[in-house]
Amino acid sequence: MARIKNDIFKLTGSLGGLTFSQDEQGTIVKMKGEVSKKKLSKRTQQSNMEMGGASQAAKVLRVGFLRHGKELGDRYFCGRLNGLMRKVVALGSGKPGERKLDLRKHGGLLEEFEFINARPLVYSVGGIKDKPILNAGRNEVQWTSPPLNRKEQITSPKGATHLKFILLAATVSHYEYSNTKNAYLPLKTKFRPCSKLTESEPIALNQKTLGPITLKLTLTETEALPEEVAMVCAVGVAFFRNVNGELLKIKDAGGMRVLGVG
């Protein structure tokens, strides 16, 4: 920014890459697109505040999911999940810097999130589209695989003899900005996040059609989930090799995807 004193023309408007305006000290000259430090600082603070809230929610999900096995996610799992949560915050109600993170309302952004980006679920099993079904209290979830054609819909690694379907669910509270704490906090501070994983029995791959297979799990035994808590459900598949009667899991095979948020 620069000034022109004693500007007899009292310039205003734009010329080339410059903009001109007036104040009591003379003519102000700015380059187009120039943002004041004060405005930039405010925008940065707002962005950082919302990023902090998004990171908190993403961490709850990451810990809930990957405590069942770090191999379920790739090295960029955390960063990709943080990015999606940031988008969820951006859609929330409130003013910039204080927008609410509401996964039950905007959780569709997480659907089809791949745990391993380079190995999406569809690379192993095609036709997985149906979302898990929640009960009225949202503390129980059920998912049924479609009947799968072995040759056309299942791509197994070399030597694989069996597969297992996996159902994984985790909870995360909505987050809201607190003026008193000057930070994002979970709306249900007393609710302890939880997650569970269940697997099908081994399914032999030497069949023309596999499934349907139904998986069920219960997150909380005695109570429904609070309205301010979302359940995030993922479905996956793992492959195994029969070695002398023992099924050994094949590394770097299979995949997992978020199919529903409720």
Secondary structure, 3 states (H helix, E strand, C coil): CEEECCCCCCCCEEECCEEEEEECCEEEEEECCCCCHHHHHHHHHHHHHHHHHHHHHHHHHHHHHHCCCHHHCCCCHHHHHHHHHHHHHHCCCCCCCCCCECHHHHHHHHCCCECCCCCCHHHCECCCCCCCEECCCCCEEEEECCCEEHHHHECCCCCCCEEEEEEEEEEEECEEEECCCCEEEECCCCCCCCEEEEECCCEECCCCEECCCEEEEECCCCCCCCCCEEEEEEEEEEEEEEECCEEEECCCCCEEEEEEEC
